[in-house]
Amino acid sequence: MSGRLPEQHCTLAIIGSGMAGMAAALFAGQRGIDTVQIGMTGELSFASGLLDFMGVHPIETGRVWTDPWAAIKALIKDCPRHPYASLHPRDMRAAWAALVGFFNAADLPYHLQSGRNLPVLTPAGTVKPSYAVPVSCLNGVSAFENKARCLLIDFEGLKGFSGRQIVETLKPQWPGLTTRRIALPDANGEVYTEPLAQHLELPEIRRRLADRIRPHLDGVEYVGLPAVLGLYQPFEVYRDLEALLGRPVFEIPTMPPAVTGLRMRHVFERHLPRLDVLRTHYQQQVLRAAYSAADGFRLQIGVQEPVALIRAQNVILASGRFFGQGLHADRNRIVETIFNLPVRQPPGRTAWHQKSFLAPQGHPVNQAGLEIDAHMRPVDPKGKPVYPKLFAAGSILAHQDWMRMKCGSGLALTTAYAAVKALEQ
Ligand SMILES: Cc1cc2nc3c(=O)[nH]c(=O)nc-3n(C[C@H](O)[C@H](O)[C@H](O)COP(=O)(O)OP(=O)(O)OC[C@H]3O[C@@H](n4cnc5c(N)ncnc54)[C@H](O)[C@@H]3O)c2cc1C
């Protein structure tokens, strides 16, 4: 490796800036660990902003659980190699408390009721079990549970949201749900969620929007809107609109990229670099990695060409799956992209997928990934850690299907917590 690159030395390098990488950076920062974080933050923009812990098990029957802890207990019994099986409930609770506390302190309030998944409305008109929910979505839970008289506002020209689709899907179980499409102040043609959310941060625009909604509120108990109520100051925007309308208001996350995911991304990007011990390289990647027992890890980082060398005693690998690019599938096999770690995977490409795309049990390829030991270290086929100080967290781990199990964020943040804790042991 070139010795001419500028160097940074650190105790811990975190590779990845998705939910797992961000959570690891937060937890490491809170423990005062001298850390460098590398990775693109784009993946977070695709998250819905709803933080799932454990909602569905077994996936083949699609059983939905109200109590995520009970679901985890059943999961571990049936799937003892799921990453949750190697975590302690006390650490999982601590991880949730730290993340939600961080969001709350950053004016992005989340509601978490220990022991209960909440039924949250999605833009498809389905209801999904989620654990930590933006406070701005919470009234939607009580409106749905009470089947209250609720008006769903839709906007002319808005992409990624259809009030009509939601109402059509939910009407059989929720007759009191109606929708109305209204014109936005100062908007013509196509409207996108992110600029609209920024537009609604102007008090004058909110006042004019409320004036257009108010005539339709006769007999309405709740008002639902697509999640566009502010990007940088969402809680202020939400509270103000609620006061202007004189009704409980709630947001429904839109299709990705959702403003609710962008808000999380902005909070991480703005507040994590303020941690004294954390240095971030958010628009760079690890291009090459090497390890020696004498020097520890050497990571060349950059976009196309290396621009710096990170020398780290420990690494947490939180580089995601295929979408995040932590895993790559060629014609024959699945590889881990940075360290070429052994990937647990079906024996051949023909075994990656079920015959039916919609097979209820999901596809074996979705549970491919890194196997870890009790200290969160990737292991070889004999169960031996590949590197003594390399840890892994998040969706890159094997034996889980976060999308079907509804455990995406919970898996990311609880394994990140365990990885940070493990490196101190
Ligand atoms: C469309 C969508 C909707 C979702 N909805 C929900 C939801 O409703 N509820 C929920 O709980 N979760 C949801 N999630 C999942 C959640 O947001 C996380 O994506 C998931 O938990 C995995 O997180 P991760 O950090 O492990 O991986 P990723 O989010 O994939 O992040 C991987 C990171 O690694 C980085 N990386 C990869 N290679 C390198 C390299 N060589 N060098 C440096 N960095 C690298 C990437 O740039 C990225 O920052 C959703 C995700 C998506 C994509």
The ligand as an SDF file (V2000), in Angstrom:
LIG
                    3D

 53 58  0  0  0  0  0  0  0  0999 V2000
  -36.3020    0.4220    0.8720 C   0  0  0  0  0  0  0  0  0  0  0  0
  -35.9720    0.1030    2.2990 C   0  0  0  0  0  0  0  0  0  0  0  0
  -36.9670    0.2070    3.2440 C   0  0  0  0  0  0  0  0  0  0  0  0
  -36.6950   -0.0730    4.5860 C   0  0  0  0  0  0  0  0  0  0  0  0
  -37.6870    0.0240    5.4960 N   0  0  0  0  0  0  0  0  0  0  0  0
  -37.4370   -0.2980    6.7720 C   0  0  0  0  0  0  0  0  0  0  0  0
  -38.4600   -0.2430    7.7550 C   0  0  0  0  0  0  0  0  0  0  0  0
  -39.6060    0.1020    7.4600 O   0  0  0  0  0  0  0  0  0  0  0  0
  -38.1610   -0.5730    9.0250 N   0  0  0  0  0  0  0  0  0  0  0  0
  -36.9020   -0.9790    9.3800 C   0  0  0  0  0  0  0  0  0  0  0  0
  -36.6670   -1.2530   10.5550 O   0  0  0  0  0  0  0  0  0  0  0  0
  -35.9120   -1.0470    8.4740 N   0  0  0  0  0  0  0  0  0  0  0  0
  -36.1500   -0.7200    7.1940 C   0  0  0  0  0  0  0  0  0  0  0  0
  -35.1440   -0.7860    6.2730 N   0  0  0  0  0  0  0  0  0  0  0  0
  -33.8650   -1.3950    6.6710 C   0  0  0  0  0  0  0  0  0  0  0  0
  -32.8700   -0.5190    7.3860 C   0  0  0  0  0  0  0  0  0  0  0  0
  -32.9940    0.8310    7.0780 O   0  0  0  0  0  0  0  0  0  0  0  0
  -31.4430   -0.9380    7.0440 C   0  0  0  0  0  0  0  0  0  0  0  0
  -31.2280   -0.7540    5.6890 O   0  0  0  0  0  0  0  0  0  0  0  0
  -31.1510   -2.3480    7.3040 C   0  0  0  0  0  0  0  0  0  0  0  0
  -31.4430   -2.5450    8.6320 O   0  0  0  0  0  0  0  0  0  0  0  0
  -29.6990   -2.6790    6.9610 C   0  0  0  0  0  0  0  0  0  0  0  0
  -28.8060   -1.7430    7.4960 O   0  0  0  0  0  0  0  0  0  0  0  0
  -27.2440   -1.9160    7.3360 P   0  0  0  0  0  0  0  0  0  0  0  0
  -26.6200   -0.7140    7.9690 O   0  0  0  0  0  0  0  0  0  0  0  0
  -26.8330   -3.2410    7.8100 O   0  0  0  0  0  0  0  0  0  0  0  0
  -26.9430   -1.9100    5.7670 O   0  0  0  0  0  0  0  0  0  0  0  0
  -27.1390   -0.7720    4.6600 P   0  0  0  0  0  0  0  0  0  0  0  0
  -28.2400    0.1220    5.0290 O   0  0  0  0  0  0  0  0  0  0  0  0
  -27.1950   -1.4620    3.3630 O   0  0  0  0  0  0  0  0  0  0  0  0
  -25.7880    0.0740    4.7470 O   0  0  0  0  0  0  0  0  0  0  0  0
  -24.5580   -0.4140    4.2750 C   0  0  0  0  0  0  0  0  0  0  0  0
  -23.5210    0.6850    4.3500 C   0  0  0  0  0  0  0  0  0  0  0  0
  -22.2410    0.1510    4.0380 O   0  0  0  0  0  0  0  0  0  0  0  0
  -21.5870    1.0200    3.1460 C   0  0  0  0  0  0  0  0  0  0  0  0
  -20.5600    0.3210    2.3870 N   0  0  0  0  0  0  0  0  0  0  0  0
  -20.6720   -0.7610    1.5760 C   0  0  0  0  0  0  0  0  0  0  0  0
  -19.4630   -1.0430    1.0450 N   0  0  0  0  0  0  0  0  0  0  0  0
  -18.5980   -0.1410    1.5540 C   0  0  0  0  0  0  0  0  0  0  0  0
  -17.1990    0.1130    1.3780 C   0  0  0  0  0  0  0  0  0  0  0  0
  -16.4390   -0.6220    0.5610 N   0  0  0  0  0  0  0  0  0  0  0  0
  -16.6420    1.1400    2.0490 N   0  0  0  0  0  0  0  0  0  0  0  0
  -17.3710    1.9110    2.8780 C   0  0  0  0  0  0  0  0  0  0  0  0
  -18.6780    1.7240    3.0780 N   0  0  0  0  0  0  0  0  0  0  0  0
  -19.2810    0.7290    2.4080 C   0  0  0  0  0  0  0  0  0  0  0  0
  -22.7100    1.5940    2.2900 C   0  0  0  0  0  0  0  0  0  0  0  0
  -22.2780    2.7870    1.6530 O   0  0  0  0  0  0  0  0  0  0  0  0
  -23.7530    1.8380    3.3810 C   0  0  0  0  0  0  0  0  0  0  0  0
  -23.4830    3.0370    4.0440 O   0  0  0  0  0  0  0  0  0  0  0  0
  -35.3850   -0.4680    4.9560 C   0  0  0  0  0  0  0  0  0  0  0  0
  -34.3750   -0.5480    4.0000 C   0  0  0  0  0  0  0  0  0  0  0  0
  -34.6530   -0.2620    2.6860 C   0  0  0  0  0  0  0  0  0  0  0  0
  -33.5400   -0.3850    1.6880 C   0  0  0  0  0  0  0  0  0  0  0  0
  1  2  1  0
  2  3  1  0
  2 52  2  0
  3  4  2  0
  4  5  1  0
  4 50  1  0
  5  6  2  0
  6  7  1  0
  6 13  1  0
  7  8  2  0
  7  9  1  0
  9 10  1  0
 10 11  2  0
 10 12  1  0
 12 13  2  0
 13 14  1  0
 14 15  1  0
 14 50  1  0
 15 16  1  0
 16 17  1  0
 16 18  1  0
 18 19  1  0
 18 20  1  0
 20 21  1  0
 20 22  1  0
 22 23  1  0
 23 24  1  0
 24 25  2  0
 24 26  1  0
 24 27  1  0
 27 28  1  0
 28 29  2  0
 28 30  1  0
 28 31  1  0
 31 32  1  0
 32 33  1  0
 33 34  1  0
 33 48  1  0
 34 35  1  0
 35 36  1  0
 35 46  1  0
 36 37  1  0
 36 45  1  0
 37 38  2  0
 38 39  1  0
 39 40  1  0
 39 45  2  0
 40 41  1  0
 40 42  2  0
 42 43  1  0
 43 44  2  0
 44 45  1  0
 46 47  1  0
 46 48  1  0
 48 49  1  0
 50 51  2  0
 51 52  1  0
 52 53  1  0
M  END
$$$$
